[in-house]
């Protein structure tokens, strides 16, 4: 897995670019990242509870942080 998916996910999440986050959700090879993005976007658009939105947002950011820390960066040759 290339770190660019995680970098993009972090950027899109922080800056509220939900359309780009949705596209990343579809294109990424990381199924866990895809599911975390799906959960967050669903909560953001459809769930009436602000706490649910905040929890899913925190889960997404936590996963991105964990994935970036444990994934080795790709080396361009």
C-alpha positions, 0 to 999 in steps of 0.5 A, a space after each residue: 500500500 502506498 502512503 499517498 492514499 493515507 496522505 490524501 485521506 488525511 488531507 481530504 478529511 481535514 479540509 472537508 473535501 467529501 467528494 474527493 474522499 468518496 472517490 478515494 474510498 472507491 479507488 483505494 486498495 485498503 479495504 479498512 480505509 474504504 470502510 472507515 471512509 464509508 462509515 464517516 461519510 454515511 454518518 456525516 450525511 445521514 445520522 442525526 446524532 452529532 456524537 456519531 459523526 464525531 466518533 466516526 470522524 475520530 475513528 477515521 483519523 485514528 486509522 489513518 494515523 495508525 496506517 501511516 505509522 505502520 506502512 513503509 513508504 514506497 520507494 520510487 526508482 
